[in-house]
Amino acid sequence: MTEETPRPRPAPRGDLHTQFAVLPDPVTLFARRADRFAARAEGHELAPYLRFMAGIAQAQAALLPTLPPLAPVTAVTAEQAARAAEHAARAAEHGMPPIDRVRLADDPALTETISRFLQIVVAIPMPDPAAAALARLRADPAAQRQRLADALEDAVAADAIAEHVFIAAALQLHAARLAALLQADLLQPVGTGVCPACGGAPVACVLVDRPGAHNARYCVCATCATQWNAVRVTCVLCGATEGIAYHHIEGSDDGVAAETCNACQGYVKLLSQAEHPELDPMADDVASLGLDLLLQDAGWRRGAVNPFLTGY
């Protein structure tokens, strides 16, 4: 059962100057996520799957230092600053993020990342259906390309969910590395609920506790993990400011709630890292699946994207 929680107050006036975009740090991102998946598995009814996801995140973290350096999407050296600014300005002018998801499908570096990731995850304990899906992917490059195309469009066929998990995890690793090379101060809003770095959808929102940004809300990209500031008590799916409510599982104090919107009938989870700094958007979204099921039974539509919850 869910109950409506008090509506959070709008961010303090000082937060109006909060940094718009915060880029991911892949070195800490996946290691921290692996730890959180493992911690949430303890005593959880989804323990086998959460432990499997901890293994996926551990593989992402382990593969990271072995991958060759990437060329930045926009230049970051002093000599190329003008070119970087021009690229970012052009992207912002046309309402486009600097990382082009369409072009990623043909990126040789991503193809190599997928290949290496599919090799390293063989060692992860996994259920038989996942092992069979992994074997199919490793044996069929064409299937890899198709699953990648699905992941880039946040769409997946019902009979390819298991394959999707592996490809989406490799894509996350590559996209986070690309995003980390961007210049955060050049990123601009490109649309409601759209990542300003890669154009992806959010996995969840977080309330942060950073200097000058206490309890400010940031959307977190499900693909590249870039965070972007979003005004509170505003639907990140449709932009509505009326009919916003907050729900959580009754009796729970885990810092996870869902923001529902009467205008679009959608919801996105809101994680309070200010009160629970251990929360991870990807891991705690999966671990709070029970909240999704209750909300969907009540007629709400999940608006966020999590490749590890595809099919629910």
N, C-alpha and C positions, 0 to 999 in steps of 0.2 A: 504494500500500500504506500502511496505517496501522499505527502502533505505540502501545502504551499508554505514557503518560508517567507519571512519579511523581505520586501523588495530592497536590494542593496541601494545605498545612497549613491548619487552621482559622484564621480571622482572629484576630489577637492580641486579648487581652482588652480593650485600649483601644478596639478597633473596635466593642465592644458599644454604645458611645454615639455611633456614627456617625449622621449625619443620615439619616433614613429615606428621604426623597424629595428629589430634585434636579430642579428644573424646567428646561425647555429655554430656550435663548436663541436665538430664531429668526434674529436678525441674523447670528450667527456659525454657527449650525447648518448652514444650507443652503450658504453660501459655502464652509465648510470641507469639506462633503460633496462639493461639486462639484470642489474641488481634489483630493480623495482619489480620486474616480472617475477623474479625468484621470491622476493619477499611477499608479494601478494599471493603466491601459490600456497603458502603455509596455511593449512586448514581450510582452503577455499574449495567450493564444490567444483570449480573449473581447474583444479590443481594440475591435472595432466596437461591440459592445453597451455596453461600459464607457464609451466616448466618448459614446454616445447618452445613457447615464444621467448623465454629467457635464453634458450639455446640459440634461437635465430639472432637475437640481439648480441649475444656473445660472439657469434660468427661475424656479424657486421663489425664489431669492435676489433676482432682479431685480424680481419682482412684489411682493415683500413691502412695500417702502416706498411703493408706490402704492395699497395697499389702505386703505380707511377704517378708523378705529379700531373695535375691538370692545368691546361691553359685557361687563364681566367676568362670569364664571359665578357667582362669589361676590364680594361687595364687598371692596375692598382699601383704601378710605379709612378714616380714623380714625372718621368719623361713622357709618360702616356696619359697624364691626368686630363689633358684637354680632350683627347679621344674618348676617354671614359665618360667625361661629363657630357660630351656630344651624344654618345650612345644612350646614356641614361635619359637625357633630355628628350631624345627622339622617341624612346620607348614610352616615357611619361606622356608626351604630347599625343601619342596615338592610343593611350590607355592600355599599353602592353607592358608586361613584365620583361626584364632583361633576359631571363632564361626562357627560351622558346621550347615549349613542351613538344611541339610538332617536330622540330629538328632533333630533339633528343633521340627519337626512334632510330636515327641513322648515325648516331654518335659512336664511333669505334671504341671510345673509352668506356662507354656504357656497355657495349657488347662484351668487352673484355671483363668488366666488373661482374656482369651476369655469369659469364663462363666460370670465373674463379669462385664466385659465391656458390654456384651449384656444386663445385668440387668440395669446398670446405664444409658445407652443411651435411654432407654424407655421414659425418661422424656424430651428428646429433641424434640422440634417441628420439624416435618419432613413431606415431602409429602407422600401421601397415598402409592405409590409404595415402598418407603423406609420402611414405617411402616409394610407393608405386608412382605417384605423381612426379616425384623428383627424378625417378628413373626415366620416365617418359620425356621430361624436359631435357635431361642430359643427352638423350639419344636423338633428339629432334630439334635442330636449330630453328626450323620453320615454326615449330610450336613456341619456342622462346620468343620469336619476333611477334607472333600473334598475341601471346599473353602480355608482352610489353606494350603493344598497341592498346590492349584493353586497359592496362594499368594507367597509361597516360591519359585515357579518357574517363578514368574512374568508373569503368563499366567492366563487367565480367560475366561470362556465361555460367549458368548454374552448374554445368558439368565440368567447369574448369576452376572451381574455387580453390582446390588444393594447390594447383599449379600457380595460381595467382599469388598466394602467400609468398612463395619463394621469389618470384619475379619482382613483386612489389617491394620486398625487403632489399633486393639488390638495387632497385631504382631509388629507394630512400637513401641508400649509402652514396650513390653517385650524385644525386640531387643535393644532398647536404654538403658534399664536398664542393660542388659548384657554387652554392649559395654562400659558403664561407669565404669565397674569393671576391664577393661583391663589395661595394662601398655602401654601407647602411644609410649614410646621409644622402645618397642619391636616389634611394627608393621612394616612390610616391604611390599614393592610393590609386588602384586601377579598377576598382569595382567593389560592390558590397559582397563581403565574404569571399574575396579573391586574394590569394597570396600575391603581394607586390613583387616577389622575387621570381616565382615560377608559374604563377597563374593557377595554382592548386587550390583545393578546398580545405577548410580547417578540419582538424580532427577533434578539436575542443577549444575552449577558451580557458585562460588561466588568469587569476588575480595574483599579481606579483608583489613582491616586497623588495623594491630596488630603491636606491637613493633618488629622491625626487619623484618616485612613482609608486608610492605605497598604495596597494589595493587598486592600481590601474589595471584595466583589462586588456589582455592581448590574445588575439587569435593565434593558433599554432598550426602551421601548414602540415597536412598529413603526408606530404611528399618530401619537402626539403627541410622542414622543421624551422623555417623562418617564422619569427613572431612579429605581428603588426598590431599596433594600438587601435582599439575600437572603443568608441564612446559607450559607457555603461547604460543599461536599461534601454538598449536599442537592439532590435533583432539583427543579428549578423547575417541572416539569410535573406531578408527582404528590406531591411532598413526601417521597419515600423517602430514607432516609439510609444504606441498605446497597446494595451492588452498584453503586456509582458508580465509573466509570472515565473516563480521559481519553485521547483519541486525537488524533494529528496526522499529517500526511503525512510519511513517513520522509525524513529529510534536510532538512526545512524548518525554518527558524528565523524565521518571520514573525509569531510571537505569536498565532497562531490555532489553537485546539484545539477538540475537541468533547467535551462531557460526556455520557456515555451512562448510562442507568439500566436495570438488569436488571429492575426491578419493572414498568416500563411500556414497556420496549423503545424508549423515545424518546431523543432527544438534542437539545441546544441548544449552539450554539457559545459558546466562552469566549475573549474577546479580551483580551490583556494590554496595556492602555494604560500600566500602570506601567512596562513595559519598552519598549513601542513606542507612544509617545504620539500618533503620527500615525494610528493605527488609527481607523476610523469604523465603527460597527456595521452600518450599511446597506451602505456601499460594500464593506467587506472581507468581508461575508457573501456578496455577489454574486461578488466576485473569488475567493473560496475555494470555488466551486461544485464543484471537483474533489473536495474532501473530502466533500461531501454525496453525490456519486455513489458514492464508495467505501464510505461507511457504509451507504447504502441497498442496495448490492449485498450487503453483509454482513448484511442483515436489520434494520437499525435504522430507526426511523421519525423523520422530522424533526418536531420538536415546535414549533419557532419559526415565525413568520410573516414573510415578506418579500414585499410585493406585486410586487417586481421579479424574483422568482424563481418566480412562479406558473407552474405547469406542469412544474416540475422535481421 
